[in-house]
Every structure is written in structure tokens, then in C-alpha cells.
Amino acid sequence: MTKGKKPEVYGNESISSLKGADRVRLRPSVIFGSDGLEGCQHSFFEILSNSIDEAREGYGNKIEITRHSDHSITVKDYGRGVPVDFNSKEDRYNWELVYCELYAGGKYQNNSGENYEFSLGLNGLGSCATQYSSEYMEVTVCRDGYMYELQFKKGENVGGLVKKKCKYEHTGTTQKWKPDIEVFTDIDIPLEYFTTTLKKQAVVNAGLRFLLTDEASGETHEFCYENGIEDYIKEISGDKSFTGIQYYESSAKGKDRDDKPEYRVKMQIAFCFNNEVNLLEYYHNSSFLEYGGSPDRAVRAAFVNELDKYIKSNGKYNKDEAKITFTDVQDSLVLVTNSFSTITSYENQTKKSINNKFIQEAMTDFLKQQLEIYLIENKMESDKIIEQILVNKRSRETAEKTRINIKKKLGGTIDMANRVKKFVDCRTKDVSRRELYIVEGDSALGSCKMGRDADFQAIMPVRGKILNCLKADYDGIFKNEIIIDLLKVLGCGVEIKSKHNKDLSTFDMDNLKWNKVIICTDADVDGFQIRTLILAMLYRLVPTLIQEEKVFIAESPLFEINSKGKTYFAYTEREKADILARIGDSKYTIQRSKGLGENEPEMMWLTTMSPETRRLIKIEPDDFEITEQTFDMLLGDNLQGRKSYIEENGASFLDMIDVS
């Protein structure tokens, strides 16, 4: 407590409440889940949801959205129009209830089907909360033979309701607003968010057209799926699926608890099996359930139960083999569920998960029944599915064993100086300074060891040509002593990326013990090949090191030129010619540069190791697809591609290395 300052009194006058727009403007994350860009995006979704609810009830078949250059947004629908005139029952104007009153709306009786049967907006928060959080909002409503206009600024109405007799082509509501930067930390909603959201809504609202205009780019986008999720599955799966698309639809009535009201559920499920892509998406009342909840649990239970039952009944498991998991199914499954209910228990206002017990039970039972019939009536497809799932399962189990073995081999915190033969560590423990030189052979080890700065440069020799990691399997790779030693010295573990084991990894970038990993080999054919094999190993096992720009190649000079007591080094034929031109008529001697192991320590320091005079080539994280194609052509199974490349480029390689 500051001396002389009276303590603040916490008493009856200390309690206050937020009123009006401040309930949202000062605490936006309570309603929108965030006060950042994600919350701002959700405010748009709240307005969009109301237009979608109208269309789903049969009022209007398109919704127009404009993304304005100043970050304002317009949503126009062709529904019945928001009721905004005087409400004698509430003794207030409806526009006040809709746009200025939290927890007011027309969707509280949806279980009785009075206004909306299956509603995306339920809580009476969206329109009001979005208006409260806007810099301004302009509303135009056409209904009952009138055009109604409203204006709001920073949560307050300006000018009341303007009502004009009007002849219009269609009823509907147009709402334009600008999210307030004083409320949200970021209001620049990217175009990608709009396109992704509208596409998802088109998927689950069959036949409804969404028209998006982006003012900044002048681009227009249209989204419509006439057959809903069935068309979407077809689009995602392309021609790579090995089964037909299954589509099931049903409805049910039930309760989450005996003392709770009964409600209606409508279910749509579409799926196929595919070796190239997989997808799981769940929607409820057309809201994308990022975290799933009840539908996700239903899908997992039904597929594992029915497929496991089919495998057992057909004797497809090996003796004492473990049961399949949903991961094994998911690896080859493209599935979308689209459910609706008259009562929905969302996890929170952001609607990313639902937890209705009855929805889970109804979907599980329905899907089990349909899968059982499908597997029996489509034996050829069923056998393909089971065969692939068992391949996925056994691949997962093998990779898991590999991961455990890798951990055992690489160990935890490693005293590298004692554990790796011929590795020479440096003194500093400051990772930002430490450099690892991977050198070719024991002779180079000697020269580099004597020529280095022992404070921050460490040496790891590679004995002979290492394994081609692009062609070898993991079992062979992790039995290779040279590779294991290199991985131990790196210290960061290993990344294994495969279709069926996306998260299988012992890799941790924070455990990398080096600021630079420098490949240092002779400037001859053998040296180039060893360098390429080391790069291939890093690319396959620890690609993040390349992406984070930690990998370098130390260039070795091709020629040593001496003239008048000075020594010059040329790294290419062109540099040699330039040096000779500068020397002119002076006498000089020129010799092909020796291998690393033959260099004097001073020469090694000057040409290859001194940060002041060495030349390092940084391995850039180029487009990985191009890199993969190049490695496959040079080191993989693409024999014809390699042959063609050598025929076209072999001469230039011979010129570069000067084999004469």
C-alpha cells in the first residue's frame, strides 16, 4: 500500500452493471467467443444465420453478401423481412426487440413449429449483439407493403423507424454494418473466411444460392449444391473413391432426459471410401460443428461396431490381432453428416459442438442399421473396405512400433561426446552460436578438427556413402548406424510423415542443438553424391530443419592459384578465369584444390570454416512438391526421368567438375 494513500473501500457502492450496448461493446468475447478476428467473423455469421433460417423455411432461394473495401459487410436476403413495426403484445417496436434487446427473437417456440422448425439462430442474441458491436448498422426491410429503414451508430439508434409505403419486387431484409475496431481488435475479415463459410452453408442447405461480391478485388463467387452433401462428397472424392456414395436420411423423436421435452431430429448422412483423401465434417442446423460432439460420437461408435462385427464374422482378423480403431476407418473415409433438431444443446454461443444425448443415440442406432444392411448387400465393396481398413490398421501398428524403437535408439538427453563415435563437440552451450560440420570421412575430420574454432564449431564425420533414405524403408533406415549417429548428434528427434500416421513423430525443434548444420564434402563426384544423400536424409527424416533454414552447404574451392606471394581460390571455372585475367602477365601456379583431408588446418579455416571468408549455400525451403519431384528423379525409382535428365544435362555437370 502506498504511504499516505487511503485504501479503497469495497462496499455496497462498488457493485455496478453494464447496460445497453456496453453489455456487448465492453465484453464482446462473452457473446462472440473472442474479441479478436474470430469474434468479428462470428458476428457476421450471426446475421447470415438469420437469413439462412428464412430460406430454410421456404422464403427466398438466394442470399447476397458484399464484402466492402472499408471492412463493412452487407447481407441481403429474399425472406419475409424482419418484423420491425409496433408489437402490441410486448408494447414495444419489434426493431427494438430485435436490434436492441438481448434474448429477444422469434425462435423460442421452434419445438412447436410456430415460426421456425429447425433454426440456426436460437438465443435471440445475434442481431442485437452484432448491432451493438458495430460502428454503424443500416437496416432496410421490405414487407407488408412498406419499406422500413433503421440506422444505428455505435449501438444507439439514430432517428427511429422510417416507414414508407412501397411497391417492391420481393420482400426481404438488407443489413449493412461495419464491425467496430473499438470493440474487436481486428475487423479485416479475409475473403477466404467468406468463401469457406458460404461454401459450407451451400453444402448443407441444398438448392440455396449464395452470391458473394468482393469490392476490393472485383471478384464474384457463387455457391450452390443442388443435392447438398451428396454433391459435396462427390466433389471431394473425385474419381478416387473405391466405393459408391451412400446417402441416408431419416427422422426421429425423443428426449435427452425423461423429464425433458420431446423434440424432433432430422438426419442426413453421406459417405464413401477413398484411398487419396479423407474428410469428416459435421453440421447441425447448418452450423459447422468444428468440434463435433454428438454426431461425431455417433459416427465413431457406429462404424467401429459394424465394421468390427463384419471383420469378425468373415474371419479377417489374424490370430490374437487387436480390434480396429476409428483412426483406421477415418484414414479412408469421406463423410459428412447434416442434422437438424427443434431443440439443440450447443456447447456455447459459437455453436461449434452439440451435446444432445438423444441426437447421439438416434444417429448411432440409425447409422448402425444402415451400415449393417450396406455391408451385407454390397459384398464386393465391403471386402474392399475391410481390406483397406486392415491395411491402415497394420500400417499404424507397425509405425507405432517404429516410433517406439526410434525413441529407444535416439534416447533422451544425450551426452553426444560419449555416445557417438568420432563426434567432436564444441565448447559453447549457446545454441544460437553452435555449428555442426558434417564432413566426409576420417581424414576430413582431422583437418577440420585442427582448422576449426573449437569454441563454437563441432565436427561429425560420415564414413562412406550413407543409405539412400528416399528408397529405403523405415526399418532399414533405423538400422543404419551412420543415420542413427547423425540423428543423435542433431538432437531434435525425427519426423515420420505417412498417410496413416500423420501425427507420428518424436521431433521437437526446441531440442535441436545447432544454429547451423553445415554439410562439408569434397568438390568431386563422390563428394557431390555424399552431399546429396545427406540432404535426402534430412529432407525425409527432419524436413523442418530445411523449412527453418538451418541447413547449409560449405563450398570447397576447385582451384588454388598462387602469384607474387598471394594465394587465390576459385570455386568455379568462371572465377578461375576472372582471377587469371586480373593477374594478367604475372607468373602464377595453378593446381586443382586438394580433398578436404589433404588441406592444411590454416587452409581449412580460411576456405571452409571461417565465418569471415567461407562460402555457405543456404538450403532454401522451396516448394516442397518440386523438391520431392527432383529428389525422386535423382535418387528415387523414376529411372526413365533420371536417364532423360542425364542425357540432357550430363555435359554441363562434366564441365562443372572438370574431370579432364
Phi, psi and omega per residue, in radians:
M1 nan 2.313 -3.140
T2 -1.195 2.345 -3.104
K3 -1.076 2.303 3.084
G4 1.530 -0.155 -3.123
K5 -1.693 2.261 -3.128
K6 -1.261 2.450 3.107
P7 -1.169 2.506 3.097
E8 -1.192 2.439 -3.131
V9 -1.592 2.171 3.083
Y10 -1.756 1.729 -3.063
G11 -2.423 -2.729 -3.049
N12 -1.109 -0.445 -3.116
E13 -1.504 -0.028 -3.061
S14 -1.444 -0.309 -3.076
I15 -1.561 2.289 3.106
S16 -2.440 2.885 3.131
S17 -2.244 2.603 3.060
L18 -1.397 2.479 -3.096
K19 -2.240 2.672 3.059
G20 0.982 -2.403 -3.074
A21 -1.096 -0.461 -3.121
D22 -1.065 -0.393 3.127
R23 -1.084 -0.482 3.095
V24 -1.829 -0.755 -3.027
R25 -1.109 -0.592 -3.132
L26 -1.610 -0.258 3.139
R27 -2.436 1.031 -3.069
P28 -1.111 -0.517 -3.080
S29 -1.182 -0.381 3.110
V30 -1.121 -0.669 -3.122
I31 -1.580 -0.809 -2.986
F32 -1.717 -0.031 3.100
G33 1.476 -0.181 -3.110
S34 -2.922 2.647 3.017
D35 -1.755 0.163 3.127
G36 -1.776 -2.724 -3.087
L37 -1.063 -0.656 -3.125
E38 -1.080 -0.695 3.093
G39 -1.173 -0.692 3.101
C40 -1.085 -0.737 3.099
Q41 -1.083 -0.680 -3.121
H42 -1.193 -0.532 3.090
S43 -1.095 -0.689 3.055
F44 -1.084 -0.749 -3.096
F45 -1.106 -0.550 3.119
E46 -1.103 -0.760 3.122
I47 -1.189 -0.775 3.113
L48 -1.016 -0.695 -3.098
S49 -1.019 -0.711 -3.130
N50 -1.122 -0.672 3.099
S51 -1.191 -0.653 3.108
I52 -1.137 -0.721 3.126
D53 -1.033 -0.700 3.098
E54 -1.076 -0.834 -3.100
A55 -1.111 -0.654 -3.127
R56 -1.159 -0.490 3.094
E57 -1.412 0.008 3.077
G58 1.746 0.185 -3.101
Y59 -1.922 1.692 -3.132
G60 1.640 2.482 -3.141
N61 -2.137 0.232 3.040
K62 -2.640 2.684 3.098
I63 -2.327 2.301 -3.110
E64 -1.903 2.299 -3.115
I65 -2.176 2.343 3.061
T66 -2.127 2.211 3.032
R67 -1.711 1.818 -3.048
H68 -1.406 2.740 -3.078
S69 -1.133 -0.452 -3.104
D70 -1.623 0.274 3.118
H71 1.374 0.059 3.000
S72 -1.368 2.868 -3.023
I73 -2.379 2.465 3.013
T74 -2.116 2.318 3.030
V75 -2.164 2.114 -3.128
K76 -2.123 2.212 3.087
D77 -2.122 2.978 -3.103
Y78 -2.081 0.688 3.130
G79 -1.509 -2.715 -3.089
R80 -1.356 -0.261 -3.073
G81 1.584 2.344 3.142
V82 -1.127 2.220 3.050
P83 -1.113 2.122 -3.095
V84 -2.194 -0.147 -3.078
D85 -1.372 -3.038 -3.022
F86 -1.159 2.391 -3.138
N87 -1.958 1.798 -3.071
S88 -1.169 -0.510 3.134
K89 -1.128 -0.738 -3.134
E90 -1.628 -0.154 -3.101
D91 0.990 0.660 3.116
R92 -2.619 2.849 3.020
Y93 -1.288 2.470 3.123
N94 -1.110 -0.554 3.128
W95 -1.078 -0.555 3.084
E96 -1.175 -0.721 -3.134
L97 -1.165 -0.737 -3.060
V98 -1.291 -0.791 -2.968
Y99 -1.832 -0.147 -3.080
C100 -2.304 0.139 -3.093
E101 -2.321 2.004 3.060
L102 -1.197 2.547 -3.131
Y103 1.097 0.719 2.996
A104 -2.293 2.369 -3.132
G105 3.112 -3.060 -3.078
G106 -1.910 0.432 -3.015
K107 -2.190 0.320 -3.132
Y108 -1.428 -0.272 -3.129
Q109 -1.900 0.471 -3.032
N110 -1.172 -0.359 3.111
N111 -1.189 -0.429 3.089
S112 -1.576 -0.126 3.135
G113 1.302 0.364 -3.053
E114 -1.138 -0.871 -3.127
N115 -2.055 -0.847 -3.124
Y116 -2.320 2.274 3.121
E117 -1.408 -0.956 -3.139
F118 -2.072 1.867 -2.986
S119 -1.974 2.380 3.046
L120 -1.376 -0.681 3.069
G121 -1.634 2.158 -3.026
L122 -2.129 -0.557 -2.845
N123 -1.650 -0.030 3.139
G124 1.182 0.493 -3.086
L125 -1.896 -0.610 -2.854
G126 -1.025 -0.967 -3.075
S127 -1.109 -0.774 -3.134
C128 -1.154 -0.820 -3.093
A129 -1.124 -0.679 3.116
T130 -1.175 -0.719 3.092
Q131 -1.092 -0.814 3.138
Y132 -1.028 -0.609 -3.037
S133 -1.611 0.162 -3.082
S134 -1.721 2.695 2.985
E135 -1.237 -0.720 2.987
Y136 -2.678 2.748 3.025
M137 -2.488 2.346 3.090
E138 -2.100 2.237 -3.085
V139 -2.128 2.280 3.035
T140 -2.187 2.200 -3.109
V141 -2.166 2.302 3.036
C142 -1.984 1.993 3.098
R143 -2.925 2.771 3.067
D144 0.980 0.461 3.125
G145 1.416 0.162 -3.109
Y146 -2.230 2.756 2.903
M147 -1.918 2.171 -3.132
Y148 -1.905 2.405 3.139
E149 -2.265 2.412 3.115
L150 -2.331 2.554 3.042
Q151 -2.311 2.414 3.103
F152 -2.293 2.565 3.030
K153 -2.355 2.106 3.125
K154 0.861 0.767 3.033
G155 1.535 -0.010 -3.118
E156 -2.044 2.419 3.098
N157 -1.256 2.492 3.107
V158 -2.109 1.947 3.003
G159 1.547 0.065 3.101
G160 1.184 -2.758 -3.103
L161 -1.656 2.180 3.064
V162 -1.744 2.106 -3.026
K163 -2.120 2.173 -3.108
K164 -2.277 2.368 2.994
K165 -1.107 2.354 -2.969
C166 -2.648 2.457 2.963
K167 -1.752 2.045 -3.102
Y168 -2.194 2.755 -3.125
E169 -1.309 -0.511 -3.063
H170 -2.726 2.674 3.003
T171 -1.355 2.941 3.091
G172 2.655 3.105 -3.107
T173 -2.255 2.322 3.025
T174 -2.078 2.199 -3.134
Q175 -2.224 2.120 3.070
K176 -2.076 2.275 3.139
W177 -2.644 2.780 3.080
K178 -2.112 2.038 3.074
P179 -0.981 2.463 -3.022
D180 -1.560 2.168 3.113
I181 -1.153 -0.303 3.053
E182 -1.326 -0.315 -3.136
V183 -1.715 -0.844 -3.134
F184 -1.797 2.553 3.122
T185 -1.303 -0.308 -3.140
D186 -2.614 2.258 3.137
I187 -2.103 0.130 -3.121
D188 -1.508 1.369 -3.125
I189 -1.223 2.134 -3.080
P190 -1.202 2.663 3.121
L191 -0.992 -0.634 -3.113
E192 -1.026 -0.609 3.120
Y193 -1.108 -0.770 3.141
F194 -1.105 -0.817 -3.098
T195 -1.136 -0.718 3.133
T196 -1.135 -0.812 -3.104
T197 -1.115 -0.795 -3.092
L198 -1.199 -0.607 3.082
K199 -1.114 -0.783 3.130
K200 -1.069 -0.697 3.138
Q201 -1.198 -0.587 3.071
A202 -1.156 -0.632 -3.140
V203 -1.055 -0.756 -2.996
V204 -1.720 0.037 3.046
N205 -2.189 1.377 -3.008
A206 -0.922 2.269 3.080
G207 1.474 -0.195 3.140
L208 -1.442 2.221 -3.110
R209 -1.673 2.340 3.047
F210 -2.004 2.156 -3.139
L211 -1.980 2.043 -3.089
L212 -1.959 2.262 3.044
T213 -2.046 2.240 3.088
D214 -1.890 1.899 -3.064
E215 -1.071 -0.720 -3.027
A216 -1.065 -0.766 -3.083
S217 -1.706 -0.286 -3.054
G218 1.369 0.089 -3.121
E219 -1.335 2.590 2.980
T220 -2.188 2.542 -3.132
H221 -2.332 2.491 3.075
E222 -2.239 2.365 -3.135
F223 -2.240 2.207 3.089
C224 -2.807 2.283 3.050
Y225 -2.136 1.822 -3.054
E226 -1.052 -0.640 -3.133
N227 -1.861 0.362 3.013
G228 1.026 -2.300 -3.001
I229 -1.151 -0.431 3.113
E230 -1.148 -0.774 3.082
D231 -1.136 -0.624 -3.139
Y232 -1.150 -0.770 3.087
I233 -1.039 -0.727 3.128
K234 -1.089 -0.722 3.132
E235 -1.144 -0.801 -3.105
I236 -1.157 -0.757 -3.014
S237 -1.381 -0.459 -3.128
G238 1.032 -2.422 3.138
D239 -1.823 0.332 -3.067
K240 -1.689 -0.106 -3.102
S241 -1.278 2.578 3.103
F242 -1.879 0.215 2.977
T243 -2.386 2.867 3.013
G244 -1.302 2.897 3.106
I245 -1.444 2.212 3.086
Q246 -1.748 2.345 3.112
Y247 -2.284 2.179 3.140
Y248 -2.190 2.520 3.117
E249 -2.481 2.414 -3.135
S250 -2.790 3.014 3.053
S251 -2.476 2.812 -3.109
A252 -2.740 2.870 3.041
K253 -2.208 2.492 3.128
G254 -3.095 -3.044 -3.089
K255 -2.241 2.618 3.023
D256 -1.360 -0.450 3.116
R257 -2.692 2.690 -3.055
D258 -0.998 -0.603 -3.090
D259 -1.604 0.126 3.120
K260 -1.720 2.786 -3.128
P261 -1.242 2.656 3.061
E262 -1.329 2.528 3.105
Y263 -2.480 2.936 -3.077
R264 -1.776 2.517 3.107
V265 -2.259 2.348 3.034
K266 -2.054 2.348 -3.045
M267 -2.223 2.350 2.984
Q268 -2.242 2.279 -3.117
I269 -2.373 2.259 3.080
A270 -2.329 2.437 3.135
F271 -2.778 2.838 2.923
C272 -2.682 3.027 3.115
F273 -1.969 2.444 -2.968
N274 -2.588 2.435 3.137
N275 -1.573 -0.247 -3.059
E276 -1.690 -0.680 -3.085
V277 -2.286 2.760 2.969
N278 -2.437 2.717 -3.060
L279 -2.794 2.378 2.972
L280 -2.299 2.043 3.078
E281 -2.371 2.379 -3.127
Y282 -2.156 2.391 3.108
Y283 -2.284 2.517 3.046
H284 -2.406 2.223 -3.010
N285 0.854 0.604 3.121
S286 1.254 0.104 3.027
S287 -1.504 2.255 3.126
F288 -1.224 2.102 -3.115
L289 -1.589 1.554 -3.103
E290 -1.003 -0.619 -3.111
Y291 -1.823 0.075 2.993
G292 1.315 -1.617 -3.067
G293 1.495 -2.284 -3.013
S294 -0.984 -0.849 3.132
P295 -1.082 -0.681 3.136
D296 -1.101 -0.770 3.118
R297 -1.128 -0.626 3.126
A298 -1.154 -0.803 -3.129
V299 -1.088 -0.801 -3.134
R300 -1.054 -0.816 -3.100
A301 -1.138 -0.771 -3.060
A302 -1.180 -0.818 -3.092
F303 -1.155 -0.803 -3.136
V304 -1.105 -0.746 -3.112
N305 -1.088 -0.895 -3.034
E306 -1.286 -0.677 3.142
L307 -1.243 -0.678 3.071
D308 -1.090 -0.724 3.124
K309 -1.088 -0.727 -3.140
Y310 -1.168 -0.716 3.128
I311 -1.080 -0.784 -3.141
K312 -1.117 -0.793 -3.078
S313 -1.175 -0.406 3.125
N314 -1.791 0.151 3.052
G315 1.077 0.650 -3.074
K316 -1.560 -0.301 3.082
Y317 -1.282 2.510 2.949
N318 -1.274 2.880 -3.139
K319 -1.055 2.263 3.116
D320 1.105 0.327 -3.137
E321 -1.335 2.477 -3.134
A322 -1.221 2.730 3.139
K323 -1.211 2.641 3.082
I324 -1.129 2.749 3.014
T325 -2.032 2.947 3.138
F326 -1.170 -0.450 3.070
T327 -0.994 -0.690 -3.138
D328 -1.168 -0.589 3.098
V329 -1.316 -0.806 -3.043
Q330 -1.052 -0.554 -3.108
D331 -1.013 -0.422 -3.102
S332 -2.173 0.266 -3.029
L333 -1.872 2.294 2.988
V334 -1.999 1.915 -3.005
L335 -2.465 2.438 3.034
V336 -2.356 2.301 2.991
T337 -1.977 2.554 -3.120
N338 -2.387 1.781 -3.063
S339 -2.032 2.751 3.127
F340 -2.426 2.569 3.066
S341 -2.600 2.665 3.134
T342 -1.420 -0.325 2.978
I343 -2.266 2.227 -3.090
T344 -2.283 2.341 3.074
S345 -1.851 1.638 3.103
Y346 -1.393 2.667 3.096
E347 -1.068 -0.710 3.066
N348 -2.854 -3.029 -3.059
Q349 -1.076 -0.427 -3.106
T350 -1.343 -0.159 2.938
K351 1.029 0.738 -3.122
K352 -1.719 -0.046 3.125
S353 -2.797 2.541 3.027
I354 -2.129 2.707 -3.099
N355 -2.298 0.483 3.096
N356 -1.127 2.147 -3.138
K357 -1.139 -0.746 -3.085
F358 -1.181 -0.671 3.106
I359 -1.034 -0.754 3.111
Q360 -1.087 -0.805 -3.115
E361 -1.138 -0.774 -3.108
A362 -1.124 -0.746 -3.136
M363 -1.205 -0.673 3.126
T364 -1.088 -0.871 -3.106
D365 -1.109 -0.780 -3.122
F366 -1.108 -0.797 -3.100
L367 -1.187 -0.658 3.067
K368 -1.017 -0.820 -3.132
Q369 -1.051 -0.809 -3.101
Q370 -1.179 -0.701 3.123
L371 -1.145 -0.701 3.130
E372 -1.048 -0.799 3.123
I373 -1.135 -0.771 -3.118
Y374 -1.050 -0.803 -3.099
L375 -1.150 -0.599 3.134
I376 -1.292 -0.748 -3.018
E377 -1.461 -0.197 -3.099
N378 -2.252 1.196 -2.987
K379 -1.089 -0.703 -3.118
M380 -1.087 -0.809 3.108
E381 -1.161 -0.683 -3.131
S382 -1.057 -0.754 -3.139
D383 -1.135 -0.667 3.084
K384 -1.096 -0.750 3.141
I385 -1.069 -0.863 -3.102
I386 -1.098 -0.742 3.132
E387 -1.033 -0.779 -3.113
Q388 -1.198 -0.702 -3.125
I389 -1.126 -0.677 3.112
L390 -1.201 -0.605 3.033
V391 -1.091 -0.790 3.118
N392 -1.033 -0.784 -3.092
K393 -1.098 -0.855 -3.080
R394 -1.218 -0.577 3.048
S395 -1.121 -0.754 3.112
R396 -1.067 -0.780 -3.107
E397 -1.168 -0.686 3.102
T398 -1.123 -0.767 3.136
A399 -1.135 -0.635 3.106
E400 -1.113 -0.712 3.077
K401 -1.109 -0.711 3.112
T402 -1.062 -0.775 -3.138
R403 -1.051 -0.752 3.128
I404 -1.118 -0.733 3.130
N405 -1.132 -0.661 3.111
I406 -1.090 -0.787 3.131
K407 -1.021 -0.740 -3.136
K408 -1.113 -0.732 -3.085
K409 -1.241 -0.717 -3.108
L410 -1.375 -0.432 3.101
G411 1.218 -3.015 3.138
G412 -1.613 -2.155 3.083
T413 -1.256 2.145 -2.957
I414 -1.898 2.282 2.935
D415 -1.451 1.551 -2.950
M416 -1.101 -0.624 -3.094
A417 -1.048 -0.553 -3.113
N418 -1.633 -0.447 -2.993
R419 -1.660 -0.411 -3.071
V420 -1.991 2.127 -3.085
K421 -1.123 2.360 3.030
K422 1.181 0.077 3.032
F423 -1.306 2.347 -3.140
V424 -2.037 1.946 -3.072
D425 -1.438 2.953 3.033
C426 -1.858 3.021 -3.012
R427 -1.438 -0.734 -3.003
T428 -1.207 2.547 3.044
K429 -1.774 0.031 -3.142
D430 -1.355 1.829 -3.046
V431 -1.049 -0.537 -3.113
S432 -1.154 -0.232 3.140
R433 -1.918 -0.385 -2.974
R434 -1.205 2.352 3.093
E435 -2.171 2.349 3.083
L436 -1.910 2.075 3.039
Y437 -1.680 2.047 3.018
I438 -1.646 1.953 -2.988
V439 -2.006 2.871 -3.030
E440 -1.659 1.778 2.993
G441 1.491 2.945 -3.081
D442 -1.241 -0.577 -3.121
S443 -1.163 -0.714 3.077
A444 -1.135 -0.590 3.086
L445 -0.987 -0.783 -3.122
G446 -1.103 -0.830 -3.124
S447 -1.118 -0.787 -3.114
C448 -1.183 -0.640 -3.137
K449 -1.082 -0.719 -3.111
M450 -1.400 -0.444 -3.064
G451 -1.632 -0.190 -3.029
R452 -1.384 3.014 2.889
D453 -1.694 1.855 -3.014
A454 -1.153 -0.206 -3.134
D455 -1.204 -0.699 -3.041
F456 -2.299 0.002 -3.100
Q457 -1.981 2.159 3.116
A458 -1.933 2.732 -3.064
I459 -2.195 2.296 3.044
M460 -2.216 1.931 -3.126
P461 -1.421 2.509 3.024
V462 -1.915 2.143 -3.052
R463 -1.629 1.788 3.117
G464 1.371 -3.021 -3.103
K465 -1.378 2.235 -3.129
I466 -1.424 2.968 -3.117
L467 -1.094 2.500 3.032
N468 -1.340 1.756 -3.023
C469 -1.272 -0.218 3.105
L470 -1.406 -0.361 -3.132
K471 -1.873 -0.421 -3.085
A472 -1.374 2.650 3.045
D473 -1.481 2.953 -3.056
Y474 -1.091 -0.606 -3.132
D475 -1.069 -0.780 3.124
G476 -1.177 -0.692 -3.121
I477 -1.054 -0.798 -3.019
F478 -1.535 0.144 2.924
K479 -1.771 -0.079 -3.092
N480 -1.474 2.050 -3.032
E481 -1.112 -0.681 -3.118
I482 -1.098 -0.771 -3.113
I483 -1.158 -0.774 3.128
I484 -1.065 -0.725 3.117
D485 -1.098 -0.746 3.111
L486 -1.071 -0.752 3.134
L487 -1.141 -0.667 3.084
K488 -1.069 -0.747 -3.104
V489 -1.196 -0.676 3.095
L490 -1.077 -0.752 3.009
G491 1.510 -0.132 -3.007
C492 -1.696 0.042 -3.120
G493 1.477 -2.765 -3.047
V494 -2.504 2.515 3.069
E495 -1.772 2.279 3.037
I496 -2.062 2.038 -3.122
K497 -2.002 2.068 3.049
S498 -2.558 2.844 -3.037
K499 -1.008 -0.705 -3.002
H500 -1.663 0.023 -3.121
N501 -2.481 1.111 -3.014
K502 -1.156 -0.495 -3.075
D503 -1.847 0.250 -3.103
L504 -1.426 1.930 -3.051
S505 -2.876 2.514 2.961
T506 -1.925 0.197 -2.977
F507 -1.360 2.417 3.026
D508 -2.563 1.889 -3.080
M509 -1.037 -0.529 -3.124
D510 -1.141 -0.324 -3.127
N511 -1.593 -0.042 3.079
L512 -1.085 2.286 -3.006
K513 -1.686 0.147 -2.999
W514 -2.370 2.537 3.017
N515 -1.468 -0.601 3.090
K516 -2.327 2.369 2.992
V517 -1.952 1.969 -2.957
I518 -1.996 2.095 3.100
I519 -1.551 2.192 -3.023
C520 -2.299 1.797 -3.124
T521 -2.257 2.936 3.120
D522 -1.122 2.680 3.137
A523 -1.547 0.963 3.076
D524 -2.381 -3.092 -3.059
V525 -1.030 -0.828 -3.141
D526 -1.088 -0.721 3.139
G527 -1.104 -0.732 3.106
F528 -1.092 -0.678 -3.116
Q529 -1.195 -0.740 3.107
I530 -1.090 -0.744 3.099
R531 -1.014 -0.788 -3.116
T532 -1.121 -0.704 3.139
L533 -1.165 -0.653 3.086
I534 -1.147 -0.758 3.090
L535 -1.057 -0.715 3.124
A536 -1.098 -0.679 3.103
M537 -1.102 -0.818 3.136
L538 -1.115 -0.701 -3.121
Y539 -1.091 -0.700 -3.094
R540 -1.440 -0.650 -2.984
L541 -1.723 -0.572 3.138
V542 -2.408 1.042 -3.068
P543 -1.074 -0.407 3.134
T544 -1.084 -0.517 3.098
L545 -1.080 -0.639 3.091
I546 -1.270 -0.748 3.139
Q547 -1.094 -0.599 3.132
E548 -1.525 0.117 3.057
E549 1.035 0.818 3.106
K550 -1.752 -0.135 -3.005
V551 -1.851 2.336 -3.110
F552 -2.360 2.784 2.988
I553 -2.031 2.253 3.061
A554 -1.519 2.069 3.118
E555 -1.316 2.367 3.040
S556 -1.834 2.420 -3.130
P557 -1.178 2.556 3.094
L558 -1.492 -0.575 -3.038
F559 -2.334 2.542 3.024
E560 -2.013 2.113 -3.058
I561 -2.076 2.200 -3.136
N562 -2.036 2.317 3.124
S563 -2.712 2.219 3.101
K564 0.913 0.767 3.065
G565 1.379 0.036 3.121
K566 -1.908 2.584 3.116
T567 -2.018 2.292 3.108
Y568 -2.078 2.571 3.106
F569 -2.088 2.289 3.108
A570 -1.989 2.231 -3.103
Y571 -1.675 -0.201 3.097
T572 -2.509 2.939 3.081
E573 -1.070 -0.685 -3.131
R574 -1.120 -0.731 3.114
E575 -1.111 -0.663 3.102
K576 -1.050 -0.778 3.137
A577 -1.114 -0.711 3.132
D578 -1.103 -0.742 -3.139
I579 -1.120 -0.779 -3.141
L580 -1.104 -0.619 3.106
A581 -1.154 -0.656 3.139
R582 -1.214 -0.649 3.139
I583 -1.173 -0.605 3.113
G584 1.241 -2.275 -3.063
D585 -1.491 0.004 -3.129
S586 -1.117 2.636 3.089
K587 -1.210 2.526 3.122
Y588 -2.654 2.766 2.979
T589 -2.090 2.513 -3.129
I590 -2.364 2.324 3.089
Q591 -2.467 2.612 3.078
R592 -1.068 2.330 -3.120
S593 -1.091 2.484 -3.117
K594 -1.309 2.896 3.005
G595 -1.148 2.825 -3.070
L596 -0.983 -0.661 -3.067
G597 -1.210 -0.300 -3.113
E598 -1.679 -0.128 -3.096
N599 -1.311 2.560 3.004
E600 -1.247 2.652 -3.133
P601 -0.923 -0.733 -3.135
E602 -1.085 -0.677 3.131
M603 -1.143 -0.723 3.127
M604 -1.065 -0.787 -3.130
W605 -1.093 -0.805 -3.056
L606 -1.174 -0.768 -2.990
T607 -1.596 -0.467 -2.899
T608 -2.232 -0.426 -2.947
M609 -2.102 -0.421 -3.119
S610 -1.255 2.160 3.094
P611 -1.003 -0.372 -3.119
E612 -1.397 -0.577 -2.984
T613 -2.128 -0.253 -3.104
R614 -1.236 2.877 3.029
R615 -2.095 2.088 3.098
L616 -1.979 2.369 3.035
I617 -1.774 2.037 3.104
K618 -1.365 2.289 3.071
I619 -1.405 1.880 -3.053
E620 -1.397 2.528 3.088
P621 -1.381 1.252 3.124
D622 -1.134 3.089 3.053
D623 -0.898 2.056 -3.017
F624 -1.148 -0.450 3.116
E625 -1.161 -0.737 3.106
I626 -1.147 -0.752 3.116
T627 -1.029 -0.783 -3.119
E628 -1.088 -0.730 3.127
Q629 -1.114 -0.705 -3.135
T630 -1.151 -0.798 3.108
F631 -1.082 -0.711 -3.139
D632 -1.091 -0.691 -3.135
M633 -1.198 -0.688 -3.081
L634 -1.437 -0.643 -2.986
L635 -2.197 -0.183 -3.034
G636 -1.594 -2.621 -3.060
D637 -1.649 0.092 -3.115
N638 -1.428 1.291 -3.030
L639 -1.144 -0.748 -3.125
Q640 -1.133 -0.702 3.107
G641 -1.094 -0.717 3.120
R642 -1.141 -0.723 -3.140
K643 -1.089 -0.797 -3.135
S644 -1.108 -0.708 -3.122
Y645 -1.113 -0.739 -3.135
I646 -1.151 -0.698 3.129
E647 -1.077 -0.656 -3.080
E648 -1.445 -0.549 -2.977
N649 -2.111 -0.007 -3.051
G650 -1.038 -0.685 -3.090
A651 -1.090 -0.691 -3.122
S652 -1.173 -0.557 3.090
F653 -1.179 -0.734 -3.135
L654 -1.112 -0.690 3.096
D655 -1.093 -0.680 -3.057
M656 -1.164 -0.713 -3.050
I657 -1.633 -0.095 3.008
D658 0.895 1.168 -3.058
V659 -1.408 -0.056 -3.098
S660 -1.178 nan nan
